[in-house]
Amino acid sequence: MKEEPLNIETSNLRVFIRTFSVLILFTISMLNVRSLLSPYSLISTLNMISEANNHLVESIGLWQDLAIFGIVLVLTLSLWATLVTFISQSPYLTLGTQTQRDLYWLLIVLLSCTLIVSVNSYYFPTSLTSYLRQTPFSSPVMIVGQVIVLLFLYIASALSIKNSFSRCATLLLPILILVAAITPSNTSKQVELASKPNIFIIGIDALRPDHLAFLGANPALAPNINRRLTDMSVYEKTYSPMSRTYAAWMSILTGKYPINNGARFNLTPPEVVNTSLPLINHLNSEGYKTIYAIDERRFNQIDMSYGFDETVGPKIGAADSIITSLADLPYINIALLHPLSKHILPYLYNNRAYGKAYNLIRFNQDVLTSLSDTQANFLAVHFCQLHWPYSSKEFVAQAPQEWDGNYNHFMYKQMMRNVDKQVEHLLSGLEERGMLENAIVYLVSDHGESFNITDTSEPAAVTSELPSMKAWGHGTNIIDDKQSHVLLARARYIKGSIVNEKAVFKGVYSLVDILPSIADSLSITNRKLKDLDGIVLPVTKDDVIAHRFVYLESSIPVKSINTSFIDKKKLLSETEAYYEVRDDGKPYMRIDEYDDFIAKKQRAIRSEDWQLTLLPDYDGPVLLNVKLNQLTIPNDSTAVDWQTMRDKLCKQFKADLEFYQRENCAVNLSAIVNKSNRNED
């Protein structure tokens, strides 16, 4: 039977619907294939959400964010279908039958899909939808060839448009898209600000000092950081008041321990935290531009409501975890290459939690662009690549010599190289823009990280009845020194040269010491910043304070994260009762359970050589000999005055009534109160 001749009035809508349907099927197929490769499929993610308590899924803001992401997906596929329809409805070749036109349309669909997957495979090789990685299709030559073919067909279709205005607009559209993708970086130099130094606090999530050269580690793990540290004042024994990111940063920005600033956990409800930061308010009044930048916001919700002029990083909200688990699709990843994705995909743009598409250079560029050329700057920036799950858009280098049988530790060391490059890129950018002509730079980590590795050189435990000294993660066990020991280093730049004492300082320090040190450098009185817990960091070795104590506390103990492999379903099952998602779409700890959460905390007091710890599920204090790394139960023959340490610890946490009235503190309650009253008199 002879085919019908081409019907010129064939509906473009019909072709569009057919194309859109094929692209939907293409997307579903990719999601199904991805679910086979990933331990957490789309369906399992949705099941975990549906099984959660109602307070997690009744947030208007959460569903609005998810709906917006769904709309972006539909619009992206619609734009793609429109382009295919446009090219196929005005073909360059003269096709006489509908079958020929259908085959031509199918060819355009297949070519566009191949190009999308090829580009994704080239730019994002660790994506689970980069099916063509390490094939000729993902080579630059093949990608350019595919682009040329489709662009030629697009131009041919555009030239067939009879209306001259529409024809010109269609031809200019690709050029406008490309021009919009060009974001000139701010390379202008800062004007000289002799009286006001720039202040830069550069935080690195989970960076362990014992993995740096000044404590004997392999210098090749972080060559740039190690080189920078040789020119800085490094405070060897520095500890995080609480080994979680939000709590640690609030201690940095307030100069107070968590019990005094209210930030006792990640995702602390805002009503129990004073979000008005005196230092930031003072700097704003003195003409500083204040900026907070972080490349993952799931657990750190510091934003402009805390007084900052500007923030850099992904959007804050509970939708983050859901969207990042759904988003690994080639066209979404490619869209993130365009700067406008900052507005249409705010949960994915500059989000290290979506590691397969995270660009550390672009994040740095956005941070550098946020800085002022005419004002002094206060920048607090935090890099999260060293945080689990240790993902990036590039495959890690093969380094069999660094394999120790512990996968997380191996990946941690590989990610150290990434964050090392990121820190160096940022500091080099600051130098190029003249931002280090007059500046104070702090290089810090918020907490350490434990991989449950036992050092065979360590002495055996005194008794098996003692609590474990080893754990996984951070914030789970304050007896494990690897979780709370952090990096703290300072550099003072004057006329572009470092003038501080270049040395490793003994003594014991805390992250709460950073703000008092900044205040001292700027001659800000303590009265303006109110009561501070920290001290001014010594600038010479003669200034070191001997016999100082610092305080530590843990987060809530969570069994599902104290393991080598975090099972998301078990984690949600264990912790979903701890949190709620409010109408603004942000997750917070449940305020009605807050006192119970605090009661589960571990607490400790630490000196340079000893740490005394009180545990909620253990009778009596335990004492850690830091030099020997040995845990004991203290008694009257113990070589240190542990009773005084216990009294100081009880006094520090006396606002936690449940803790203060426990047997270990209650037996000394009157003595502590009397001693406190005498000191106040």
Beta strands, then each sheet from edge to edge (+ up, - down):
strand 1: 198-204
strand 2: 233-239
strand 3: 289-294
strand 4: 310-312
strand 5: 377-383
strand 6: 438-445
strand 7: 450-451
strand 8: 472-473
strand 9: 485-486
strand 10: 488-494
strand 11: 497-498
strand 12: 503-510
strand 13: 550-553
strand 14: 579-581
strand 15: 587-589
strand 16: 603-606
strand 17: 610-614
strand 18: 622-625
strand 19: 630-632
sheet 1: 4+ 3+ 5+ 1+ 6+ 10- 2+ 9-
sheet 2: 4+ 3+ 5+ 1+ 6+ 10- 11+
sheet 3: 4+ 3+ 5+ 1+ 6+ 10- 2+ 12+
sheet 4: 7+ 8-
sheet 5: 13+ 16- 17+ 18- 19+
sheet 6: 14+ 15-
end
